[in-house]
């Protein structure tokens, strides 16, 4: 026969109190009204999407914020709705302890801009199409030619290296994709074209180009060239 000691009774009472407090707190938390909404953008400072657009998605069917309670929110549904926006890469929606309905939003990153017969759009950091924004225009290289013949992962890798390098970002203003998948690039301040070749040995080709450019600037010979061939990884071939 088990004997219930005071220690055991006290332990049972403590557990009961904890369960009661947890249930009480959870219920009060669920019944708590939403005080306000807040949209926080992370990463890129230039906003392609207005905060007001995201904010409208947080309050479904024009509900009155004063009557909206936490337990009436479907956070997963709100997140899904915001993530369907074509300018957004990812959004996290939650309610803070002080009753603020928050959306933390990361925008897509445009790396290049395409002009074709259907109009104009961006290529994002994953190689997918991204619509233009009425709120902000990104300064990225212009893309032309047969962009679909190059794997989107490879094209985005080329564009990402340009975007992440201060020199290349200022220097390369255009990328043309030939039918065979080779790339031709345009320089901002000089008339020569850059024959980049296929999307292989990408990092090595850019290193070679930067080394060539630095040497040619010191020799004052950049204006003499019409084509800079980067197809060969161990040398840069210049044509006057």
N, C-alpha and C positions, 0 to 999 in steps of 0.2 A: 504494500500500500504506500502510495507516494504521499509525502507530507509537503504541503505548500508552505514554504518559509516566507518570511516577510520580504526577503530579497526577490523571490520569484514573483510574489504579488506585485511588488514595486516595478519589476521589469515589465509585467503584463500591462500595468497601468500606464507606464511610460510609452509603450508601443501604441496603446489605445489613444493616448493624447496626441502622439505624432500623427497617427492616421487621421484623427479628427481635424487637427490643424491643417494637414495637407489637403483634406477634402474641402475644408472651409475656405482655405486660401485659393484653391483651384476654382471653386465656385465663384468666389468674389472676382478672381482674375478674369474668368469667362464672361461675367456680367459687366465688367468694366467697359465704360464707353470710350470710344476713340476720340481723343482730344483734337488731333489734327493729322494731316498727312505731310510727309516730307520725302523729297526725291534727292538722292545723293549720287552724283556722277563721279566715277573713279577713273583714273588714267588720263586720257586725252582732255586737255583743258578747253579746247574748242568744241562747242556743242553742236552736233549735227541735228539733235532732237531737242526741242524746247521742253523744259521741265514740266510745263503746263500740260503737254501732251501725255506724258507718263502719269501725271497726277490725276488726270481724268479717268485713266484706266484703273486707278486704285479704288475709286468710288463708283461701283457698278450701278447702272440704271438710275443715275442721278439721285442716289439716296441722300437723305439729310444726314450730314456728319454728326449732328447732335444726338441723333437717335441710333446711330450705328454702334453695335456692341461687338466685343471681341469674338464671342461665340457664334456670331452671325457671319463671320468672315471665312471664306474658303481661300486660304493663302496660296495653296497650290494652283488653284484656278487663276488667281491674280497674277502669279508668276508666269504661268503659261501664256496668259493674254499679253503681258508685256514682252515676253521673249519672242512672240510672233512678229513684233515690230522688226522690219528688215534692216533697221539701222542699229539694232541692239544685239550685242554678242551674248550677254548674260545678265540676268536680273535676279536679285534675292529680295524677297518680300517678307517682312516680319513686323510684329508689334513689340515695341520697347516696353520696359517695365513702367514707364510713366505714361503709357497710353498713346504713343505716337505710332501711326501706321507708316512704316518706312519702306522705300524701295531703293536698294543700292544697285546702280546700273553701270554696266561697262559697255561702252559703245564699240561697234566694229571699227577696225582700223583700215582706212583706204590706202592702198599702195600704188595704184595706177588708175588712170581714167581712160575709158574706151569711148571712141566716137565711131559709130557705124550707121548703117541705113535705118536701124530701128531706134536710134537716138543716142543717148550717152549714159554711162553708168561707171561706177568704180569697180575695181577688183580689190577684194579685202585681203587680209593677211593669211587667209586659208585658201585663197585662189578662187573664191566664189564671187558672184556678182553682188553688188551693193548699190542701191539707188542713190541718186544725188539728193542733196539736202537743200531746202529753201533757207536754212538758217546759217549755213557755213559752206564755203567752197575750199576743199583741200588742194594744196599745191603739191601735186604728184606728177610723175612722168606720164606723158600721153602715150597710149597704146594704140597700135594700128596693125593692119594685116590679118593674117590667119591665126588668131590667138587660140583657137580651139585645137590646133594641131599639136600644141605643146601641153604636156600634162600640167594640170593646174597647180600641183605641188611644186613642180620645177619652176613654173613662171612666178609663183608667189615667193619662192626662195630667191630668185634673181631680184625681184622688186623689194623684198625685205632687206637684202644686203645693201641695196641702194638707199633705202629709207633710214637704215641704222648707221650709215657712214656719213659723217659730215661733209667730206669731200665729194663723194659720189652723189649725195643728195643735192648739192649745189651744182654739180657738173653735168649730170645726165638728165635731160629734159624729155626724151622721147625714146620709145622702144618699138621697133617694127618687127613683126613676126613674118618670116617668109614661108611660102608653102611647104618647104622641106623642114621647117622647124628651127631654122637658124635665126639669130637675132641680129638686127642692125640698130645701133644706138646713135642718138644725136646729142651733140655737146652744146652747152649753153652759149659759150663765147667764141667758138671757132667753127669753121665751115666743114671740117673733115667729118667723115662718118666712121663709126666704130664697128668693124665686123667682129661681132662677139662669137659667132658660130653657134653650135648647138648648146643646149643647157647642160653641159658637163664641165667638170673642173671649174666651177663657177668662182669659187673663192680665189683660186690661183690666177684666173684670168683678170679678176679685178685688182689683185695685188700687182700683177704685171703692168696693168694700165696705169695705176697710181705711180709706180716707179718710173715708167716711161714719161708720164706727164711732168713729174718733178724734174727729171733730167732735161726734157725738151724746153721747159720754162727757163731753166738756168742757162741753156744754150741759145735761147731766143729763136727756136726753130719751129714752133708749133704752127705758125702761119704758112709754112712751106708744104704741109701735108694735106692730101685729099682723102686718104683712107688710112686707118689704123687697124691692122689685122691682129686679133687676139686668139685666133684659132689654135696657134701653136703654143703649148704651155711653157716651153723653155725659151721662147723669144717673142718679141713684138716686131712685126713686119710693117714698115711705114712706106706708103706709096705717095710720091709727090705728083 
